[in-house]
Amino acid sequence: QIFSAPLALALTFNILLAQNIQGLLYRKEARELKFESAVFDRLKGLFIQFNQFISKEAASPEQHDSLLPYEPVVRMVKQYKLPPEIVFHIISGTFKPLYEYT
């Protein structure tokens, strides 16, 4: 298992990566659409992979939850300007697997 400080840093990196993905969509500079879409797809794939890594490295949903800021959904949407679907991916590691409820 990774210690919590590097895991917290990884979560911060993941939030920054999500902000870059959003920034890529709204850039004012006109570039090739094919290039922009390729970069967007790669960043989105990296974001999802990195999020899965953080979820697996956290010992439990509670540990993953302890890495998030207070009121993570509200804070990430309002302060960090992330869309709800990205926030859901980031906080999804805090949910218990469905098989634990049966």
Helices and strands as residue ranges (DSSP letters): H 4-25, H 33-57, H 61-67, H 72-78, H 84-91, G 92-94, G 98-101
